[in-house]
Amino acid sequence: QLVESGGGLAQAGGSLRLSCQASGFPWDEYNIVWYRQAPGKEREGVSCLNGDDGSTYYADSVKGRSTISRDNAKNTVYLRMNSLKSEDTAVYYCNADDVYWGQGTLVTVSS
């Protein structure tokens, strides 16, 4: 399973680090994707960490102010977001190759 944490209320311009802790499967062999869904909007793929080679992908909406990383010892993938904007407000989910999904963590950015 995947369990997200780290969401909450943040000020615009601030930072948050979201965590996605994996258990029960060989998560480091999967591509881990962070998605987000804002109220009334479609789900958006935000960032991806390739399980094979560790390469990363960022959506244009977060590129340059976000970093995806992993800690193998903690079975955790992180998404750090800086320079937060009100449009970053959404429920953030992590996903492992569309096989495993977390329950989501809410990020609210106040301006």
N, CA, C and O of each residue as an XYZ file, in Angstrom:
444
protein
N       0.827     -1.182      0.000
C       0.000      0.000      0.000
C       0.877      1.254      0.000
O       2.081      1.206      0.252
N       0.228      2.356     -0.289
C       0.902      3.653     -0.282
C       0.165      4.574      0.664
O      -1.065      4.615      0.664
N       0.902      5.308      1.464
C       0.308      6.237      2.410
C       0.990      7.592      2.264
O       2.195      7.729      2.471
N       0.176      8.604      1.897
C       0.708      9.947      1.755
C       0.577     10.702      3.068
O      -0.301     10.421      3.884
N       1.457     11.654      3.248
C       1.378     12.563      4.387
C       2.124     13.835      4.022
O       2.790     13.915      2.990
N       1.996     14.820      4.887
C       2.726     16.062      4.689
C       1.903     17.211      4.156
O       2.393     18.336      4.054
N       0.662     16.941      3.817
C      -0.188     18.019      3.358
C      -0.602     18.919      4.509
O      -0.292     18.655      5.671
N      -1.295     19.967      4.170
C      -1.782     20.900      5.174
C      -1.954     22.275      4.581
O      -2.042     22.451      3.366
N      -2.000     23.235      5.463
C      -2.182     24.631      5.055
C      -0.817     25.302      4.957
O      -0.008     25.228      5.882
N      -0.575     25.943      3.848
C       0.686     26.643      3.635
C       0.421     28.012      3.038
O      -0.603     28.243      2.396
N       1.352     28.903      3.260
C       1.259     30.241      2.702
C       1.816     30.248      1.282
O       2.734     29.495      0.956
N       1.261     31.084      0.469
C       1.838     31.266     -0.862
C       3.284     31.713     -0.723
O       3.620     32.563      0.103
N       4.120     31.122     -1.546
C       5.550     31.413     -1.459
C       6.302     30.475     -0.538
O       7.533     30.457     -0.533
N       5.575     29.703      0.235
C       6.202     28.774      1.172
C       6.511     27.436      0.529
O       6.471     27.284     -0.692
N       6.822     26.470      1.383
C       7.227     25.151      0.910
C       6.515     24.060      1.696
O       6.092     24.249      2.836
N       6.400     22.914      1.040
C       5.881     21.727      1.688
C       6.664     20.532      1.179
O       7.157     20.539      0.052
N       6.777     19.511      2.005
C       7.337     18.245      1.558
C       6.305     17.154      1.794
O       5.946     16.851      2.932
N       5.846     16.582      0.721
C       4.900     15.479      0.796
C       5.659     14.167      0.819
O       6.706     14.022      0.186
N       5.113     13.214      1.558
C       5.732     11.895      1.666
C       4.776     10.830      1.172
O       3.561     10.928      1.346
N       5.341      9.822      0.560
C       4.574      8.672      0.088
C       5.315      7.428      0.571
O       6.338      7.041      0.005
N       4.792      6.820      1.609
C       5.455      5.636      2.176
C       4.829      4.376      1.629
O       3.609      4.215      1.637
N       5.670      3.492      1.157
C       5.223      2.254      0.541
C       5.460      1.067      1.460
O       6.409      1.047      2.245
N       4.597      0.095      1.349
C       4.780     -1.136      2.099
C       4.080     -2.270      1.377
O       3.094     -2.062      0.669
N       4.605     -3.473      1.566
C       3.936     -4.660      1.071
C       4.206     -5.040     -0.370
O       3.657     -6.024     -0.864
N       5.033     -4.284     -1.043
C       5.387     -4.634     -2.413
C       6.756     -4.014     -2.727
O       7.200     -3.105     -2.026
N       7.423     -4.505     -3.782
C       8.755     -3.981     -4.118
C       8.667     -2.632     -4.810
O       8.879     -2.515     -6.017
N       8.353     -1.627     -4.025
C       8.015     -0.320     -4.556
C       9.122      0.297     -5.391
O       8.850      1.067     -6.312
N      10.384     -0.039     -5.074
C      11.478      0.599     -5.805
C      11.614      0.051     -7.220
O      12.441      0.532     -7.994
N      10.817     -0.940     -7.560
C      10.794     -1.454     -8.925
C       9.685     -0.812     -9.758
O       9.559     -1.081    -10.953
N       8.896      0.028     -9.125
C       7.778      0.674     -9.786
C       8.099      2.137    -10.093
O       8.934      2.769     -9.446
N       7.409      2.637    -11.093
C       7.433      4.072    -11.328
C       6.465      4.714    -10.342
O       5.296      4.333    -10.275
N       6.947      5.676     -9.587
C       6.105      6.354     -8.605
C       5.713      7.709     -9.180
O       6.561      8.511     -9.570
N       4.432      7.938     -9.220
C       3.901      9.176     -9.790
C       3.114      9.927     -8.728
O       2.303      9.348     -8.006
N       3.366     11.206     -8.651
C       2.520     12.086     -7.848
C       1.488     12.728     -8.768
O       1.826     13.322     -9.791
N       0.224     12.594     -8.380
C      -0.868     13.254     -9.071
C      -1.488     14.263     -8.115
O      -1.278     14.214     -6.903
N      -2.245     15.161     -8.685
C      -3.055     16.046     -7.856
C      -4.372     16.304     -8.547
O      -4.481     16.247     -9.772
N      -5.363     16.588     -7.736
C      -6.674     16.927     -8.269
C      -7.264     18.051     -7.448
O      -7.505     17.921     -6.248
N      -7.484     19.143     -8.122
C      -8.100     20.305     -7.490
C      -9.602     20.223     -7.675
O     -10.071     19.574     -8.610
N     -10.362     20.861     -6.811
C     -11.820     20.829     -6.928
C     -12.282     21.291     -8.302
O     -11.885     22.356     -8.773
N     -13.114     20.491     -8.935
C     -13.666     20.863    -10.221
C     -12.716     20.721    -11.389
O     -13.051     21.101    -12.511
N     -11.526     20.173    -11.141
C     -10.541     20.040    -12.216
C     -10.169     18.575    -12.407
O     -10.382     17.740    -11.528
N      -9.611     18.288    -13.575
C      -9.157     16.938    -13.856
C      -7.879     16.626    -13.093
O      -7.130     17.518    -12.696
N      -7.658     15.339    -12.902
C      -6.427     14.911    -12.251
C      -5.235     15.259    -13.129
O      -5.293     15.140    -14.353
N      -4.173     15.683    -12.500
C      -2.981     16.117    -13.208
C      -1.770     15.341    -12.692
O      -1.549     15.257    -11.484
N      -1.004     14.786    -13.595
C       0.257     14.167    -13.214
C       1.271     15.256    -12.931
O       1.535     16.093    -13.794
N       1.842     15.263    -11.745
C       2.715     16.339    -11.312
C       4.183     15.971    -11.471
O       4.981     16.761    -11.975
N       4.530     14.764    -11.038
C       5.931     14.367    -11.061
C       6.030     12.860    -11.049
O       5.153     12.170    -10.530
N       7.113     12.350    -11.628
C       7.312     10.911    -11.715
C       8.768     10.569    -11.415
O       9.691     11.276    -11.818
N       8.938      9.477    -10.705
C      10.269      8.940    -10.449
C      10.339      7.553    -11.080
O       9.626      6.636    -10.673
N      11.200      7.414    -12.069
C      11.306      6.147    -12.787
C      11.988      5.085    -11.930
O      13.083      5.295    -11.408
N      11.315      3.936    -11.796
C      11.851      2.883    -10.946
C      13.066      2.184    -11.523
O      13.849      1.583    -10.787
N      13.230      2.258    -12.840
C      14.354      1.570    -13.475
C      15.656      2.349    -13.357
O      16.680      1.811    -12.935
N      15.605      3.621    -13.736
C      16.841      4.387    -13.818
C      16.874      5.629    -12.930
O      17.857      6.369    -12.926
N      15.798      5.851    -12.182
C      15.790      6.986    -11.273
C      15.573      8.330    -11.945
O      15.677      9.375    -11.303
N      15.272      8.305    -13.236
C      15.029      9.578    -13.905
C      13.731     10.195    -13.392
O      12.864      9.510    -12.851
N      13.628     11.483    -13.573
C      12.488     12.211    -13.027
C      11.779     13.012    -14.117
O      12.350     13.355    -15.152
N      10.528     13.287    -13.838
C       9.699     14.090    -14.742
C       8.910     15.067    -13.895
O       8.472     14.753    -12.788
N       8.740     16.257    -14.441
C       7.928     17.264    -13.770
C       6.979     17.900    -14.776
O       7.364     18.196    -15.907
N       5.760     18.103    -14.362
C       4.821     18.851    -15.182
C       5.276     20.305    -15.252
O       5.935     20.809    -14.342
N       4.923     20.950    -16.316
C       5.316     22.353    -16.481
C       4.828     23.213    -15.316
O       5.466     24.202    -14.954
N       3.702     22.830    -14.740
C       3.102     23.629    -13.672
C       3.950     23.654    -12.406
O       3.798     24.555    -11.581
N       4.845     22.674    -12.241
C       5.663     22.619    -11.022
C       7.155     22.590    -11.328
O       7.977     22.619    -10.413
N       7.505     22.534    -12.593
C       8.909     22.424    -12.970
C       9.702     23.626    -12.471
O       9.264     24.771    -12.578
N      10.854     23.343    -11.935
C      11.727     24.405    -11.432
C      11.495     24.756     -9.979
O      12.298     25.473     -9.383
N      10.427     24.272     -9.403
C      10.161     24.566     -7.994
C       9.758     23.319     -7.205
O       9.309     23.407     -6.063
N       9.929     22.161     -7.837
C       9.601     20.913     -7.158
C      10.715     19.904     -7.357
O      11.425     19.924     -8.362
N      10.854     19.017     -6.370
C      11.860     17.962     -6.445
C      11.258     16.663     -5.944
O      10.705     16.603     -4.846
N      11.370     15.629     -6.756
C      10.936     14.304     -6.331
C      12.190     13.502     -5.973
O      13.193     13.550     -6.684
N      12.118     12.779     -4.880
C      13.275     12.014     -4.433
C      12.789     10.806     -3.647
O      11.601     10.684     -3.348
N      13.716      9.916     -3.317
C      13.312      8.756     -2.535
C      14.363      8.415     -1.494
O      15.550      8.701     -1.648
N      13.887      7.801     -0.446
C      14.747      7.300      0.620
C      14.473      5.804      0.721
O      13.453      5.383      1.267
N      15.378      5.025      0.199
C      15.157      3.580      0.171
C      15.049      2.984      1.575
O      14.285      2.047      1.803
N      15.805      3.527      2.492
C      15.789      2.996      3.853
C      14.433      3.204      4.523
O      14.044      2.439      5.406
N      13.728      4.229      4.102
C      12.421      4.534      4.696
C      11.269      4.137      3.796
O      10.110      4.396      4.121
N      11.576      3.501      2.653
C      10.525      3.101      1.710
C       9.623      4.275      1.351
O       8.405      4.126      1.257
N      10.220      5.421      1.156
C       9.438      6.638      0.992
C       9.906      7.443     -0.218
O      11.101      7.586     -0.475
N       8.936      7.954     -0.941
C       9.189      8.909     -2.022
C       8.658     10.258     -1.568
O       7.558     10.358     -1.024
N       9.442     11.276     -1.796
C       9.073     12.621     -1.370
C       8.794     13.514     -2.584
O       9.337     13.304     -3.669
N       7.954     14.491     -2.376
C       7.770     15.566     -3.336
C       7.867     16.868     -2.565
O       6.984     17.222     -1.783
N       8.954     17.564     -2.804
C       9.114     18.868     -2.170
C       8.675     19.946     -3.159
O       9.089     19.963     -4.318
N       7.849     20.815     -2.679
C       7.339     21.906     -3.516
C       7.689     23.227     -2.861
O       7.369     23.462     -1.696
N       8.347     24.085     -3.617
C       8.717     25.413     -3.159
C       7.896     26.465     -3.886
O       7.181     26.168     -4.843
N       8.008     27.672     -3.425
C       7.319     28.804     -4.068
C       5.861     28.457     -4.343
O       5.365     28.633     -5.456
N       5.196     27.969     -3.327
C       3.821     27.510     -3.495
C       2.910     28.624     -3.996
O       3.068     29.796     -3.653
N       1.949     28.209     -4.822
C       0.965     29.126     -5.386
C      -0.424     28.649     -4.999
O      -0.612     27.484     -4.649
N      -1.377     29.532     -5.062
C      -2.747     29.150     -4.721
C      -3.239     28.034     -5.637
O      -4.038     27.194     -5.224
N      -2.768     28.025     -6.863
C      -3.194     26.982     -7.795
C      -2.584     25.614     -7.500
O      -2.919     24.633     -8.164
N      -1.695     25.537     -6.516
C      -1.195     24.234     -6.065
C      -2.170     23.557     -5.107
O      -1.977     22.397     -4.743
N      -3.201     24.263     -4.702
C      -4.199     23.687     -3.811
C      -4.888     22.510     -4.487
O      -5.486     22.648     -5.554
N      -4.793     21.357     -3.849
C      -5.338     20.132     -4.431
C      -5.138     18.992     -3.451
O      -4.427     19.123     -2.454
N      -5.777     17.874     -3.752
C      -5.452     16.620     -3.071
C      -4.342     15.959     -3.884
O      -4.460     15.786     -5.097
N      -3.279     15.600     -3.203
C      -2.128     14.979     -3.843
C      -2.124     13.482     -3.539
O      -2.253     13.056     -2.391
N      -1.974     12.712     -4.593
C      -1.936     11.255     -4.484
C      -0.616     10.722     -5.047
O      -0.050     11.285     -5.984
N      -0.148      9.640     -4.463
C       0.949      8.939     -5.109
C       0.424      7.610     -5.648
O      -0.557      7.050     -5.159
N       1.109      7.141     -6.656
C       0.640      6.006     -7.440
C       1.854      5.206     -7.897
O       2.881      5.774     -8.268
N       1.726      3.901     -7.866
C       2.800      3.037     -8.345
C       2.299      2.279     -9.556
O       1.599      1.274     -9.433
N       2.667      2.774    -10.730
C       2.318      2.118    -11.993
C       0.837      1.780    -12.121
O       0.469      0.763    -12.709
N       0.007      2.630    -11.573
C      -1.441      2.443    -11.633
C      -1.906      1.151    -10.961
O      -3.048      0.728    -11.136
N      -1.015      0.533    -10.193
C      -1.390     -0.676     -9.468
C      -1.773     -0.339     -8.034
O      -2.750     -0.857     -7.493
N      -0.989      0.530     -7.442
C      -1.227      0.932     -6.055
C      -1.466      2.442     -5.995
O      -0.791      3.221     -6.668
N      -2.436      2.832     -5.178
C      -2.779      4.237     -4.975
C      -2.821      4.521     -3.481
O      -3.199      3.675     -2.671
N      -2.423      5.735     -3.148
C      -2.615      6.181     -1.784
C      -3.971      6.837     -1.622
O      -4.731      6.975     -2.580
N      -4.263      7.238     -0.399
C      -5.570      7.829     -0.108
C      -5.596      9.332     -0.352
O      -6.665      9.943     -0.390
N      -4.429      9.919     -0.517
C      -4.335     11.335     -0.812
C      -4.055     12.174      0.419
O      -4.390     11.794      1.541
N      -3.440     13.312      0.192
C      -3.203     14.286      1.248
C      -3.535     15.664      0.696
O      -3.119     16.018     -0.407
N      -4.283     16.435      1.468
C      -4.782     17.722      1.006
C      -3.753     18.818      1.249
O      -3.228     18.970      2.352
N      -3.483     19.567      0.206
C      -2.625     20.746      0.294
C      -3.482     21.966      0.003
O      -4.135     22.044     -1.038
N      -3.475     22.909      0.919
C      -4.198     24.159      0.742
C      -3.205     25.302      0.852
O      -2.527     25.459      1.867
N      -3.130     26.094     -0.202
C      -2.210     27.222     -0.225
C      -3.012     28.510     -0.149
O      -3.857     28.781     -1.002
N      -2.744     29.283      0.860
C      -3.457     30.537      1.038
C      -2.597     31.692      0.540
O      -1.382     31.726      0.731
N      -3.268     32.625     -0.099
C      -2.535     33.771     -0.651
C      -2.665     34.985      0.239
O      -2.111     36.040     -0.072
